[in-house]
Amino acid sequence: MYNLKPGAVMKTHVTLLLGAMTALTAMNAVASSHREAPNVTRLPAVDSTDFYAFRSYEAGRENYITLVANYIPLQDGYGGPNYFAMDPNALYEIHIDNNGDAVEDITFQFRFEQKLGAMGAGVALPIGEGENQKNVAIPLKNFGNVDNDDNANFYETYSITKVTGDRRTGMAMAVTGDNGETFAKPLDNIGEKSFADYEAYAGGFVHNVTIPDCGTGKVFVGQRKDPFVVNLGKTFDLVNYTPLDADGSAQDDANDDLADKNVTAIALEVPISCVVANSESPVIGAWTSASQPQARILNPEATFAKPEVNGGAWTQVSRLGMPLVNEVVIGLSDKDTFNASEPKDDGQFADYVTHPTLPALLDILFRDAVGASDNIAPSNIPRTDLVTAFLTGFPGVNQVPTGTNENLVASEMARLNTAIAATAAADQNAFGVVAGDLAGFPNGRRPGDDVVDIALRVVMGALCHPVDLDGDGTASDDLGICEPSDAPTGDQPFSDLAPIDASYVDDAFPYLKAPLAGSLNP
């Protein structure tokens, strides 16, 4: 086995690094999907960044799963004065396939509305005196303290619809809460002068819900600290670091370029019994998407209430299941096609998984550096190990049981075995399944799972080597998908050097930490 040394990268290979990282997660996800396709970069309000699906590990919520779809990437806390509202003319959806055919069986739809303060008229101030006095609208979304005095000039609400069957033609029923069919969304964290205690304020927007033909659950939609970590800037600067960490000493929070970013989360907790087909089929697939009306005509005399006119059929413009697939796996010419597609049609993208380019590029990058005479990339082409990890799931872990659906369709989505008990936050292993924590990635995805490092190692053939599937602390479980000789560097500690674990997030719904403030008190 070759001993890859972090300091051995040769300058002559630097120009190959961008291509290597572009394939870096070939067929999985090495980061999240921030600004991942040409078209969606023009539509940030419907740009999905990360999707999480996991057994709830909050105490007392063992019979629930949590689904979190994050949108609007790379938010600066100080991004005023308008901050980051959802698109009121878009349809945000979370889809669930519970029989393995890559077609949604249940969809939760979210639609948003916006209104100004002062009963929709907008807060205005009297300017001038006597005959010269006029009431003039203020330019800000708040005009004083929000959480104690409700001095807000902008409000967002949303509704939730559960659709059984096809997302467009299935049976649709409203999800309700304490205030009927309308739910409130908190203002973004403008700063510490506008909010005395933002975390407590946002906590008031966690709503209990009643889901038709299902039971009760929880929902929260609002700004959160982006939980994803990635060495983003250096990665796309020709991988301006060595992606190996033999002893863990290179891990550093300073390598997380999203440490100062927020995101908008749609978090929904539902009973397990609500989403599975039956007790014999506990595995679900899930993904999020956002759609807009097919036609959008700008209003040449735009107003707050009517900046545009929309019409036509819903057209999907964003899609995300497993992290970063579209951002660094799908070819540039196919990125918008992937965003518009559905999992059942993923056969058109199969070559990106079965014949990945990343391992070949890493071979060019590292072969001379380690003094190897042979190819250090996995040689088992087509890469059935990657198909298993990211398109079908592991048999006995998160693949639909044989016989439950004889027409299992290989497709890109997060797969979660709801029968596997949640691991408490304090006991979670950030490396998930391959480290013996079967409740983690790629069996669904928790906010504290290190999907970047897992993906890097899997793409270089980690599954061809024994792994710790039984959690006994030793890598002694042979998956039988491929042989160690097929992946000469599959046991190497590839990493983007940005650490994450369950301590980086909360241990209760909605799990993601309160967003960073736009300004701090002196």
QUIFENTA-V17123 format. One record per residue. RES is the residue in one letter. PHI is phi in whole degrees, 0 to 359 (NA if undefined). NEAR is the number of other ideal C-beta (glycine too) atoms within 8 Angstrom. Layout:
res->RES phi->PHI near->NEAR
res->RES phi->PHI near->NEAR
This chain:
res->M phi->NA near->5
res->Y phi->284 near->9
res->N phi->258 near->5
res->L phi->284 near->11
res->K phi->252 near->9
res->P phi->307 near->10
res->G phi->272 near->5
res->A phi->265 near->10
res->V phi->293 near->11
res->M phi->264 near->7
res->K phi->300 near->5
res->T phi->296 near->4
res->H phi->257 near->13
res->V phi->301 near->8
res->T phi->294 near->6
res->L phi->271 near->10
res->L phi->291 near->12
res->L phi->298 near->10
res->G phi->297 near->9
res->A phi->297 near->14
res->M phi->285 near->12
res->T phi->299 near->8
res->A phi->263 near->13
res->L phi->311 near->13
res->T phi->245 near->17
res->A phi->325 near->15
res->M phi->76 near->15
res->N phi->214 near->18
res->A phi->192 near->13
res->V phi->248 near->16
res->A phi->206 near->17
res->S phi->241 near->13
res->S phi->259 near->14
res->H phi->281 near->11
res->R phi->54 near->10
res->E phi->270 near->11
res->A phi->221 near->12
res->P phi->305 near->8
res->N phi->291 near->10
res->V phi->289 near->15
res->T phi->296 near->9
res->R phi->273 near->6
res->L phi->228 near->12
res->P phi->299 near->10
res->A phi->291 near->11
res->V phi->243 near->15
res->D phi->271 near->17
res->S phi->284 near->15
res->T phi->254 near->14
res->D phi->211 near->14
res->F phi->226 near->17
res->Y phi->237 near->13
res->A phi->216 near->13
res->F phi->201 near->14
res->R phi->295 near->15
res->S phi->300 near->12
res->Y phi->249 near->13
res->E phi->293 near->9
res->A phi->305 near->4
res->G phi->86 near->4
res->R phi->243 near->10
res->E phi->294 near->8
res->N phi->265 near->6
res->Y phi->237 near->12
res->I phi->244 near->15
res->T phi->243 near->15
res->L phi->241 near->14
res->V phi->232 near->16
res->A phi->245 near->13
res->N phi->264 near->15
res->Y phi->224 near->16
res->I phi->62 near->11
res->P phi->284 near->13
res->L phi->55 near->7
res->Q phi->280 near->16
res->D phi->275 near->9
res->G phi->303 near->13
res->Y phi->269 near->7
res->G phi->284 near->9
res->G phi->272 near->9
res->P phi->274 near->6
res->N phi->262 near->7
res->Y phi->57 near->13
res->F phi->222 near->11
res->A phi->276 near->11
res->M phi->283 near->14
res->D phi->279 near->11
res->P phi->289 near->9
res->N phi->254 near->8
res->A phi->247 near->12
res->L phi->241 near->10
res->Y phi->260 near->16
res->E phi->223 near->13
res->I phi->239 near->14
res->H phi->251 near->12
res->I phi->228 near->12
res->D phi->252 near->15
res->N phi->247 near->12
res->N phi->224 near->10
res->G phi->82 near->13
res->D phi->266 near->10
res->A phi->66 near->13
res->V phi->237 near->9
res->E phi->295 near->9
res->D phi->254 near->10
res->I phi->222 near->12
res->T phi->227 near->12
res->F phi->254 near->14
res->Q phi->256 near->13
res->F phi->239 near->13
res->R phi->237 near->10
res->F phi->244 near->14
res->E phi->229 near->8
res->Q phi->233 near->8
res->K phi->211 near->7
res->L phi->276 near->11
res->G phi->291 near->9
res->A phi->54 near->9
res->M phi->59 near->4
res->G phi->93 near->6
res->A phi->274 near->6
res->G phi->90 near->11
res->V phi->290 near->10
res->A phi->234 near->10
res->L phi->246 near->7
res->P phi->285 near->7
res->I phi->243 near->7
res->G phi->95 near->7
res->E phi->226 near->4
res->G phi->57 near->5
res->E phi->293 near->3
res->N phi->270 near->6
res->Q phi->284 near->9
res->K phi->221 near->7
res->N phi->272 near->8
res->V phi->240 near->7
res->A phi->296 near->7
res->I phi->280 near->10
res->P phi->269 near->4
res->L phi->250 near->8
res->K phi->276 near->11
res->N phi->212 near->12
res->F phi->230 near->7
res->G phi->165 near->7
res->N phi->297 near->10
res->V phi->264 near->14
res->D phi->288 near->10
res->N phi->263 near->6
res->D phi->247 near->7
res->D phi->54 near->5
res->N phi->273 near->9
res->A phi->253 near->10
res->N phi->242 near->13
res->F phi->206 near->12
res->Y phi->224 near->9
res->E phi->239 near->11
res->T phi->231 near->11
res->Y phi->210 near->13
res->S phi->237 near->11
res->I phi->233 near->13
res->T phi->237 near->11
res->K phi->264 near->16
res->V phi->246 near->14
res->T phi->259 near->9
res->G phi->98 near->7
res->D phi->302 near->8
res->R phi->299 near->9
res->R phi->257 near->5
res->T phi->241 near->4
res->G phi->285 near->10
res->M phi->282 near->6
res->A phi->253 near->8
res->M phi->221 near->10
res->A phi->284 near->10
res->V phi->274 near->15
res->T phi->240 near->7
res->G phi->224 near->13
res->D phi->297 near->4
res->N phi->250 near->6
res->G phi->82 near->5
res->E phi->263 near->7
res->T phi->244 near->9
res->F phi->239 near->12
res->A phi->263 near->10
res->K phi->246 near->11
res->P phi->286 near->10
res->L phi->296 near->11
res->D phi->294 near->12
res->N phi->281 near->15
res->I phi->301 near->14
res->G phi->162 near->12
res->E phi->283 near->10
res->K phi->277 near->7
res->S phi->279 near->10
res->F phi->229 near->14
res->A phi->285 near->6
res->D phi->210 near->7
res->Y phi->296 near->12
res->E phi->300 near->7
res->A phi->293 near->8
res->Y phi->301 near->12
res->A phi->295 near->13
res->G phi->299 near->7
res->G phi->287 near->7
res->F phi->254 near->12
res->V phi->277 near->9
res->H phi->254 near->11
res->N phi->281 near->8
res->V phi->231 near->13
res->T phi->246 near->9
res->I phi->257 near->13
res->P phi->305 near->8
res->D phi->55 near->6
res->C phi->214 near->10
res->G phi->143 near->9
res->T phi->250 near->7
res->G phi->199 near->14
res->K phi->223 near->12
res->V phi->217 near->14
res->F phi->214 near->12
res->V phi->231 near->13
res->G phi->172 near->11
res->Q phi->290 near->14
res->R phi->221 near->15
res->K phi->294 near->11
res->D phi->298 near->12
res->P phi->279 near->15
res->F phi->284 near->12
res->V phi->237 near->12
res->V phi->194 near->14
res->N phi->278 near->12
res->L phi->291 near->10
res->G phi->299 near->8
res->K phi->291 near->11
res->T phi->299 near->14
res->F phi->269 near->8
res->D phi->263 near->7
res->L phi->57 near->8
res->V phi->48 near->11
res->N phi->278 near->8
res->Y phi->197 near->10
res->T phi->264 near->7
res->P phi->280 near->9
res->L phi->220 near->11
res->D phi->213 near->11
res->A phi->296 near->6
res->D phi->236 near->4
res->G phi->83 near->5
res->S phi->287 near->5
res->A phi->273 near->8
res->Q phi->293 near->10
res->D phi->205 near->8
res->D phi->301 near->7
res->A phi->295 near->4
res->N phi->277 near->13
res->D phi->270 near->12
res->D phi->282 near->10
res->L phi->259 near->11
res->A phi->299 near->7
res->D phi->249 near->6
res->K phi->243 near->12
res->N phi->251 near->15
res->V phi->205 near->18
res->T phi->254 near->14
res->A phi->253 near->15
res->I phi->252 near->13
res->A phi->244 near->15
res->L phi->225 near->14
res->E phi->250 near->13
res->V phi->228 near->14
res->P phi->297 near->12
res->I phi->303 near->12
res->S phi->298 near->8
res->C phi->283 near->11
res->V phi->247 near->12
res->V phi->275 near->12
res->A phi->291 near->7
res->N phi->192 near->5
res->S phi->294 near->5
res->E phi->273 near->6
res->S phi->228 near->13
res->P phi->277 near->10
res->V phi->271 near->15
res->I phi->238 near->14
res->G phi->250 near->16
res->A phi->213 near->16
res->W phi->201 near->14
res->T phi->243 near->15
res->S phi->212 near->12
res->A phi->226 near->16
res->S phi->231 near->11
res->Q phi->232 near->15
res->P phi->300 near->11
res->Q phi->298 near->8
res->A phi->243 near->7
res->R phi->223 near->9
res->I phi->247 near->7
res->L phi->288 near->7
res->N phi->277 near->10
res->P phi->293 near->4
res->E phi->239 near->4
res->A phi->300 near->8
res->T phi->232 near->7
res->F phi->302 near->6
res->A phi->285 near->3
res->K phi->216 near->8
res->P phi->283 near->7
res->E phi->197 near->10
res->V phi->240 near->7
res->N phi->242 near->10
res->G phi->194 near->6
res->G phi->93 near->7
res->A phi->290 near->5
res->W phi->298 near->9
res->T phi->235 near->10
res->Q phi->288 near->12
res->V phi->237 near->12
res->S phi->213 near->12
res->R phi->207 near->14
res->L phi->202 near->16
res->G phi->237 near->13
res->M phi->288 near->14
res->P phi->288 near->17
res->L phi->63 near->17
res->V phi->303 near->18
res->N phi->288 near->13
res->E phi->292 near->12
res->V phi->231 near->12
res->V phi->248 near->14
res->I phi->289 near->9
res->G phi->297 near->6
res->L phi->306 near->5
res->S phi->289 near->5
res->D phi->253 near->9
res->K phi->298 near->14
res->D phi->291 near->10
res->T phi->296 near->9
res->F phi->298 near->13
res->N phi->297 near->15
res->A phi->269 near->9
res->S phi->265 near->11
res->E phi->244 near->8
res->P phi->306 near->15
res->K phi->298 near->9
res->D phi->255 near->7
res->D phi->287 near->14
res->G phi->302 near->6
res->Q phi->292 near->7
res->F phi->253 near->11
res->A phi->300 near->9
res->D phi->298 near->6
res->Y phi->294 near->11
res->V phi->261 near->15
res->T phi->284 near->11
res->H phi->231 near->9
res->P phi->288 near->14
res->T phi->266 near->9
res->L phi->305 near->13
res->P phi->303 near->13
res->A phi->295 near->9
res->L phi->291 near->12
res->L phi->292 near->13
res->D phi->297 near->11
res->I phi->297 near->10
res->L phi->291 near->12
res->F phi->254 near->15
res->R phi->302 near->10
res->D phi->292 near->8
res->A phi->297 near->12
res->V phi->259 near->12
res->G phi->72 near->5
res->A phi->276 near->10
res->S phi->261 near->3
res->D phi->246 near->5
res->N phi->298 near->7
res->I phi->264 near->12
res->A phi->277 near->10
res->P phi->303 near->14
res->S phi->254 near->7
res->N phi->277 near->13
res->I phi->256 near->7
res->P phi->288 near->7
res->R phi->279 near->13
res->T phi->294 near->10
res->D phi->295 near->15
res->L phi->284 near->16
res->V phi->300 near->14
res->T phi->296 near->15
res->A phi->293 near->12
res->F phi->237 near->13
res->L phi->239 near->12
res->T phi->233 near->7
res->G phi->91 near->12
res->F phi->276 near->12
res->P phi->303 near->7
res->G phi->83 near->4
res->V phi->242 near->12
res->N phi->227 near->11
res->Q phi->257 near->14
res->V phi->303 near->10
res->P phi->303 near->8
res->T phi->302 near->4
res->G phi->98 near->4
res->T phi->292 near->10
res->N phi->215 near->9
res->E phi->287 near->4
res->N phi->251 near->6
res->L phi->304 near->10
res->V phi->252 near->10
res->A phi->294 near->10
res->S phi->200 near->10
res->E phi->267 near->11
res->M phi->195 near->12
res->A phi->281 near->14
res->R phi->246 near->14
res->L phi->230 near->15
res->N phi->271 near->12
res->T phi->287 near->12
res->A phi->276 near->4
res->I phi->275 near->9
res->A phi->298 near->6
res->A phi->293 near->9
res->T phi->262 near->11
res->A phi->303 near->8
res->A phi->307 near->10
res->A phi->294 near->5
res->D phi->252 near->7
res->Q phi->290 near->16
res->N phi->255 near->10
res->A phi->298 near->13
res->F phi->264 near->11
res->G phi->56 near->16
res->V phi->304 near->14
res->V phi->290 near->13
res->A phi->251 near->11
res->G phi->91 near->12
res->D phi->262 near->13
res->L phi->291 near->12
res->A phi->275 near->15
res->G phi->249 near->18
res->F phi->305 near->11
res->P phi->268 near->16
res->N phi->279 near->16
res->G phi->69 near->17
res->R phi->204 near->14
res->R phi->259 near->14
res->P phi->299 near->11
res->G phi->263 near->14
res->D phi->279 near->14
res->D phi->273 near->12
res->V phi->293 near->14
res->V phi->296 near->13
res->D phi->293 near->12
res->I phi->300 near->14
res->A phi->296 near->15
res->L phi->302 near->15
res->R phi->287 near->13
res->V phi->293 near->14
res->V phi->295 near->16
res->M phi->268 near->15
res->G phi->102 near->17
res->A phi->301 near->12
res->L phi->283 near->14
res->C phi->279 near->14
res->H phi->254 near->11
res->P phi->301 near->7
res->V phi->232 near->12
res->D phi->261 near->13
res->L phi->277 near->11
res->D phi->264 near->6
res->G phi->73 near->8
res->D phi->270 near->7
res->G phi->90 near->5
res->T phi->234 near->5
res->A phi->275 near->7
res->S phi->233 near->7
res->D phi->264 near->9
res->D phi->267 near->5
res->L phi->284 near->10
res->G phi->74 near->3
res->I phi->280 near->8
res->C phi->205 near->11
res->E phi->255 near->6
res->P phi->307 near->9
res->S phi->293 near->5
res->D phi->285 near->11
res->A phi->225 near->15
res->P phi->297 near->11
res->T phi->244 near->14
res->G phi->292 near->15
res->D phi->257 near->7
res->Q phi->271 near->10
res->P phi->275 near->7
res->F phi->298 near->9
res->S phi->199 near->12
res->D phi->267 near->14
res->L phi->72 near->12
res->A phi->251 near->14
res->P phi->281 near->11
res->I phi->202 near->11
res->D phi->201 near->9
res->A phi->297 near->12
res->S phi->289 near->6
res->Y phi->279 near->10
res->V phi->231 near->11
res->D phi->275 near->7
res->D phi->251 near->9
res->A phi->215 near->6
res->F phi->305 near->12
res->P phi->272 near->12
res->Y phi->75 near->14
res->L phi->281 near->13
res->K phi->289 near->9
res->A phi->303 near->8
res->P phi->290 near->13
res->L phi->291 near->9
res->A phi->287 near->12
res->G phi->290 near->13
res->S phi->205 near->10
res->L phi->250 near->6
res->N phi->293 near->5
res->P phi->294 near->2
